[in-house]
Structures are given as C-alpha cells and as structure tokens.
Amino acid sequence: MDVPMVVKVSIQRISGQELELDAGVEETVAELKTRLTEKCQVPLLCQRLLLQAPPPEDFREKLMLVMKKRAAEILSQLDVHDLYEMKAIFSPARPMYQCFAVVYRLIASCPSVKNLQRRRANPRSDPGPGWDVLKPLLCSDTFDFIRGLQEFPEEVVQAKVQERHIHQAESIAQDMGGTFTPGHQAKFSKASQILCEWALISIELYKTWAGKEVSPNLEDAFPLSLYSIGGELKLSLLTDVEPAFANLSSDHEHVLDAVQALAVLGGNCLDRAVPALVDKLKHWEQTIRSAACGSLKHLAQQDATVAELLRGQLGPCIPHHRPKPWPASVEIMDVLVNLPGDHLHTLSWLVGVMCFADPDESEIGWSYFQRVEQYADAAELTGLLISFMKEEDIGDVRELNTFLGHVVKNPDVRDAQGMICDALAKVAERSDVVIELLAKELAVTQAPFQRARAAAVLARVAPREDEAVVKALLDDLSTSEGEHLLLMSDHLASLSPSSHAQILSGLRAELKRRGGADCQAVIQRVAACSGSEDQVISVISSYLKNSHCFLAREWPASVVTALDVVGPAASSGIPEAQQAVNLAAKALCKKMISGHEQCKPPLLKLATKYGLPDGLHGDLLKGLRQGRPKAQASCHAVLKESLNAKDVSLVLDVIENDIYPATRCLAVELLPHCSERGQCDVVEMLLRLAADEDVVVKSTAIGVMGQCAHFDAKVCEVLRRQLEHQDAHVRSAALLSLKDLELEHDQDALFDAVSTCLDDPASNVVHGALKCLESLLDGREAVICELASPLIDHGDATVREAAVALLGKMTNEGRREALNALKAAEGRTWPESDALVREAWDKALEALTST
C-alpha cells in the first residue's frame, strides 16, 4: 500500500470557520501552529489543537517509535567532552545539579549502567545523590553513563525500569518548576540542556508505555503523520488565553511571547490583561517593557475602556505619592500620551517624570509635555505644576540662590525646578491664569523658598510693571532679609525698573545688618540697579566708609567688588565716590603695611585703574622702610604701578637716608617708575651709588642706569669701567645698561664691549652678552657666528641655549656657517641632555633650513 506523502489537514474553529491545509508527512505540530498564527491571527502560545476523532489503533506503537527516535536525536547532540567539562565544577548551580539528579533517578535501575552507585541520598540534602556520586558518571564511568542513556528506551519496553525511580525523577522535575526546561538549563551548560530535554521525553516515553489510555494531545515536536488516518487529519482549534497569563512570570523564557499574545487576546479579558501588562511596563528588560507598551497601545485603540483601566492601575502621579523606585517611565509616557481623554492625569505623570526621573527621561517627558499641555485646562494644569513646585523644600537658601539665578538667566538648565519653571512658562503663553495663581504664592503666609520659586517664574512670564505682582514682591521685600532678600530683589528688579529705589533701600539695610561680613553678593545686587546710579554710588560709598567692612574675614572680595562699582565714578570726579575710594585705599594700605597680604591685589587693582590718592605714597614708602620682607614686597609692587614724577624726592630720600641695603635697593628699582629719563638729580644719585662699597646697591644702581640716563660719554665711561669689576653681577648689570644707552648711538663701540664679555668667566655675563648680540646682527652675522659657535659647547646650559638661539637668528651671510656649526656639533661624543637646549636647537635648525 502506498504511503501518502501529504497529510490533508482540516481545522475547525469554535466560531464555525473551517480551514484546510496540506502538510508534509514530516511536518511537525509546532510548524503547523506557526502557519496557523499567520492564517488565523491566533498567537502561537494560545493555540490548542485537539483531535476530532479518536487516534488510530496503532497510535501507541507509532508514538513509542517517534519518542524513541526523538530521544536518539537528542542524545546525538551530546558530546563526551561536554561531560568532561563538568568534572572541573566543584559546586554546580542548584538547577543544574537537580537536572543531573533527575537523570540519575531515571537510569538508576538500568542494568546497562554497571558501576552506578546506588547510595541513598542524605534526607537533609537535595533530592538525588550527592555530587560526589554524579561526578564519577561524568568522568571514569562516562561511557557507561552514555550507554545507559541510549539503551533506556529499550529497557523501558522490556520492563527493566522500576516505576518508583520514574516517580522520584518526576517528583524532582515538578519541584524544579520553570527551571527544568531546556532553555533555562542552557544558561549553565550544553550538557545539562541536552540531558534536560532527554529526561522530559524519556518520562513521557515511560508514561506512554505504562499507561492504559494514550493521551490524544498533540505534542509540538511530533510529526502530523503520527495522528493522521489514511492521510487525513481533522483538528479543532481552540484559543486559550490562560497560557499567556501563566507565562508572564518574570523568570519564564516565554514572557515576551505572552506579552505579545495579550495584545491580540487581551481584549476578551481586559480586567486581567491591563493590570498584567502594566506590571510588565516596569520589567527590568527593555524588550519586555517595549512589548508591553505596544500591547497596551493596541488594546487602547480597540477598546475605549482600556484608558480608564490603565489610569486606574497607574493612579495619578502626585508629589507626595510617587512610585519608588521609579518605574520605566519612557514606556509609561509612551502609553499615556496616546490615550484619549483626561489629559490632566497624563500630564501628572509627565511632570512627575520631569521632576523625579533620570535626566534623559526627564528630557523625553518635557518633549511629551509640550505636545499634550495644550489640551488640558490651564488653571488645573497650573495648580498641578505649583503643587510640584512646592514639594521639594531646599533648606539652604544659598542653594536656591545659585539654582534660581540659573533658572532666570539660563532657561536651558534642566533640573527638577528648572523643568517646572519651563512648564509654567509654556502654559503662560496661552493663559494669564498662571500669573494670577503664582501671585497668590507670594503671600507672606507661604514658606520663603516657595515665594522665591514663584517669583523666579513670574520674573520670566509676568509683564513689566504688573501692578499686582510688583505690589506682592514689594510687600515681601519689606519683611525679608538675608539671602531671601537678594533673591526677591533680583526678581523684582527684572520685573520693575521703577522699584530700584525700594530695592536699594532694602539692600542698604542688609549691608548694615551684615556689618561687612559676606557682602559681595549684596554689592553685586546693588550694582545691578543701574537705573539709579546716584543711589548705587551712595550705598556703595557708605559701605566703604564703614570701618567694619575691613574687619570681616571675607572682606577683600567684597571691597574689590565695591571698588569696581564706584571706581569709574571716582575717576569722573564725583566727590562722594572719590572720598569713598580714598578711604578704602588708605584702609587697604594700612592693613597691607601691617602684614595683610590679601590687601595687595585690591590695592594693585586700584592703583592700576584709578590711581592712589595724594599722600598714600609716603605711607607706602614708610612700609617699604619697615624691614619686613613680605610687607616690603607688597609695598614695592604697588609703588611700581602708582608712583609719578612728584614722588621722586621721597624715593631719593629713602635711598639717601635708609640704613638697610635691601631697602635702598628696592627704592633704587623704583626710580625708573617715578622719574623722567635724564633727570639730573636721579643720574647723579646713580653715579654716586655706582661707586658705593656695597656690591648689591652698586649692581642695582648700575642696572637701572640705562633706563634713567640719556646717552652720555661720562655715564658710558663709568659703565665700561664696571665691566672689569670683580663681581659678576656688577659686570652683567653694566653690560645691560650699556646696551640700553649705546644701541641707538654707537653700535660699534657697543659691539667691541660685548665681544670682550664673551670670554668672561661668569656664565651670567656671557649669557647677557649673547642676548645683546641679538640686537647687533645687522652687517655682522659672519663675525657673530664665528664668536657664538664655540659657545655651543659651553659648560653652562643657559649659555648653550642662548648661543644656539642666536645662531638660529642668522638670515644672511652667517646662515650657512650657523647651519654647519649646528650640524657639526650633533655628532659629538656627549649628546645634549638639557631639554631647553634641545628645544632651542630644534627651533634653530628649523629656522635655518626653512626657505
């Protein structure tokens, strides 16, 4: 009889719809279900196929053959090396150990397993033998173990397998629940996955052999031909949603299929499907969350009641009752924004995401908010936003100051209150109710931080000089102090320029309250009231005239800020500002001389920008003569920036009469800053000092002579004689001053003097001579190249660096000789080790070789 190659499949649905398909004899039940998923729109997980007629008479024998074949196919995938890998495991994971225990119980009574130990399990341990019993099966008895697995089906047929061992194995498998599946066991090892699949088919094989009645249920892995009669198969298709709910457990491998199935079948049981899908919106895996989101959106499109069920499950997101930890907000927002009706509920979640979620999710919430807010009532939405605005109480007002300042000046800041501020500004674009409700939040009965936040938003959305808002802010300002006063004055100033007088009055009182301590922020706020310049100068001047401002610990920053405000006014000749600046300068000078180094920067800034008042230079010179090194250095730095010609007599008096050489040297260094070039009394003083017995005074005077004197034969002669002085510092100072005087008048004489200095034993003199030659290259490159080349090998690194740099400046007749000298020196025995010399060398070669 010919065996049919095609199975005629007739399927009848419970609705009465009939479907006919042709299937190959080797096509499995699972493959048929996959085809039905496309044709009948029934999720694979929820399909139940039942035989319409009893199975054929030889069904048991055919089923046994199929099961035996399936068991053999599974074992063919097991490699002995997969079992050897298990030997290295000291303590396996519990599900994997239990899987091996099930297999052990199945083959425990098989005669083919010769060396299998039949040790009873410890009643206090897990079911099955200990790992020390299972390990030998995997290593020394591996082949007996595999042979036992292969021969198990035949030994079942031959009634050699004991029923109690099958029951024990089945009991362990039932206790394992969802962990005894091939998919779950694959997480641990390939061997445990294969053995789990083998154990499941083997248990069914025994049940089929031992059972009096054979179950007509269609198994997914079996071919359709097993159930057909004469090449025909009649089936009934039932749609069962229960498998979808059963597979929603978070540790089940089919949870994704279950979520997708509810999108199709959940409409028949919305009261169960919606809560289950909402729960999956909070799943840890993103693919599950996305699938749940898609299923809910699909159900909402099919049935309007889904929106109310979903909102009931989520509840409103209010400040005092929000989910913790925060759920997957992106998927929740994606569902809510597509729901019809009750936009306020959706917006409560969007605002909650903006305030409490991660920054990236907050930005997504803000984008959704801008799409949805236009559909909600403005008053209700504003009330919702204000409830969030009042939720987070920041205790330290300084933190509010930094935060709210950014909110007003930089709308791109994206933190919780910044989001709320942006949201209120968005609603205010279409309704004035925002201003009305926020103005009520300025009542003195509200907490200060709430009033400050409301004022920050009003500063953005309220119109200029709005009567109600300005009045509320002025009432608040009259009772405020500290940082809250600064906040409210900032917002009031941006809203009402006409209120600057009241603002300055409050800030003046705040400066008095602080008594000079931590006043920089107050002064900055005062300076911002540019519309009332006279009052600003009056307030700052009063602050500078207050002696307490120089006693506080933070006073330097405050005083500098105040001087920046009134300094231009003092330069313009405003008497009150001049008086304040003079008082501040005197106070700074007094404290600096007494040892406060922090006074030096503000006094320097004052001297540089606006100059110092008359009489202060005398005080600074007194500080210079006190002998304290730090005070002397500070006074010297300020005097260099502020001295003028009428102070030269004071400086000469210090040089003439002070008994300390160090003080006299500092005073000598001030002469170029307070005298005109060629001034007779200054030059005479320097010539006298050039003959002084103290070498330090002598070298200092000679060093500034080139900056104070005109070109004069007498002065140049004195400097030339000093080139032969025994002290190197004197010789170096004389050389540099001679260069300043003769460079523009007698370059030949200067060149002769500099050339002789190249043979000086002191490195600083040679270094100075090389620097001088850089100004004398014109027409002398060949000679200078010949003089400088030997100094490439000088013992001092600074001299070598200067010599190389000088050779690199050759541009005409000395260029080739300089390049040859540098290249010749590269091959010397001892290579250059100083980094600065190497850097100068590279730059010189680059300059000489460039076209």
Secondary structure, DSSP 4 states (H G I P E B T S, - for coil): -PPPSEEEEEEEETTS-EEEEEEETT-BHHHHHHHHHHHH---GGGEEEEESSPPPTTHHHHHHHHHHHHHHHHHHT--HHHHHGGGG-SS--HHHHHHHHHHHHHTTT-TT-TT---PPPPTTS-SS--HHHHHHHHTTTHHHHHHHHHHHHHHHHTT-S-HHHHHHHHHHHHHHGGGSSHHHHTTT-HHHHHHHHHHHHHHHHHHHHH-SS---PPPTTSBGGGT-BTTEEEEEEEE-SHHHHHTTSTT-TTHHHHHHHHHHHGGGGHHHHHHHHHHHTT-SSHHHHHHHHHHHHHHHHH-THHHHHHHHHH---BTTB--SS---HHHHHHHHTTS-S-HHHHHHHHHHHHHHS-HHHHHHHHHHHHHHGGGS-HHHHHHHHHHHHTTS--S-HHHHHHHHHHHHH-TT--SHHHHHHHHHHHHHTT-THHHHHHHHTTSTTS-HHHHHHHHHHHHHHSPTT-HHHHHHHHHHHHH--HHHHHHHHHHHHHH-GGGHHHHHHHHHHHHHHHTTSS-HHHHHHHHT-TT-HHHHHHHHHHHHH-GGGGTSTTHHHHHHHHHHHHHHHHHTT-HHHHHHHHHHHHHHHHHHHTT-GGGHHHHHHHHHHT-PPTTHHHHHHHHHTT--HHHHHHHHHHHHHH--GGGHHHHHHHHHH---HHHHHHHHHHHHHHS-TT-HHHHHHHHHHTT-S-HHHHHHHHHHHHHHS---HHHHHHHHHHTT-SSHHHHHHHHHHHHHHHTTT-HHHHHHHHHHHTT-SSHHHHHHHHHHHTTS-TTTHHHHHHHHGGGGG-SSHHHHHHHHHHHTT--STTHHHHHHHHHHHHTSSS----HHHHHHHHHHHHHHH--
